[in-house]
Amino acid sequence: MFEHIAYCKIHPAIGIARVGNSPEDYFIGPEIPGVNGTPVGGYKDNGDSKAGAPARIKRQAARFRVYAYDRAGAALGELTLADAEIAWTVHLVNSKAEGDRFAGTAGEELPIGARRPREAWRNTDIEDRASLIIDPGPRSVAGPLQEARFDGGRFRGKEVALGNLRTDAEGRLLVLGGFGISAASNPAQKIVSYANNDRWHDDTSTAP
């Protein structure tokens, strides 16, 4: 196969990870359209009887693979650690608090990257816009059964973790998001909207 490889692609192009409060257990999300079987062991862990913790929801991991293609664009098959050295780099960021307020279809006609007027921003009164972006920087993993955590990012000075990366035994990438935690930098700040709450953050993110 190798002599016919012209280029490689990562599949899927977009992966969806979902939050859960189980500290370690997770399952891999659906990978075939229309096939949504229950994961082995179910969607919850066994809890922790010593700590008095009931069963907790497992996070859904997004799994990514590398596929080889020939010059005609035909898929030749998946590449794993049995075929090549594979290293992955992912950069998770949560910048929702710095973005525009959600207002239905408002702003949809703007070019990509364009913003609505400042009065339509979240946390519009905060000048230090970087303090609203949780950005722990990129993380890399290579080889089988490796892990890297997205810790070190901060929201208004408070550390917020955004999840972690893993590789499986074949070197495929698993991206696990956050644990569904949301909070305010100011404990007195109440939730006033289902979508737009200044000084609040969560641990969900997006990434290339």
Phi, psi and omega in degrees: 000324191298324183292345181259358183286125176257326179197170179232157176225151173266131177233142358285163178294326177229129177243148182245117172257148182234150184285160175191160184254010173287128185298324186232326186287146179206169173224160180269130183293167181304139183239352179237127180307130177083356180251110186228060181288153176293131181294155177301128181087355178082190186265357181233155175274188183269004182074189180223098185295327180295325180267359181072023182267128177286178177303139183241154184284131177285146172285150175265123178269144171263125182256136181238145182229160176253128178241143179263147180228152174268181184296336180274357180089009179277136179289131179264341180136174181279144172257130176235188179295343175289343184250331189199164169279129183234125175236138182243141172231129181230144180232097178275136178218141173240106182242019185300322183293341179265353186272188178286151174294141175289129181213052179067234183273000182301130178091354183295337182277354182287150175297157179302130180092346180281152181246154169286170180303155187304327180297347178263003180279157167286150178048047188298337183276354182269120181280325180280082186292330179296333181289348180267354184255120177272106185222093180282357183089170182288155174230147182233147175221148178209144180093179183278143170054047177257165181212146172217140183253143177268067176255169179098345175287153184226148172238113181052039177091348181264130181290134179226121178275144184246011178118204183200166176249152172217161166241150176270186185295338179262002179088007175290153182270135172242123177252121177246128181278204185281189185254014179077029182266131173227149182196170178251143175293334174250108184304338181276352183283117182271157173283128182239353184214155177286344186228333188234104182225107181298148180072002179260152177219167170222185184245028173261151190206176173230165187196150163265000000 
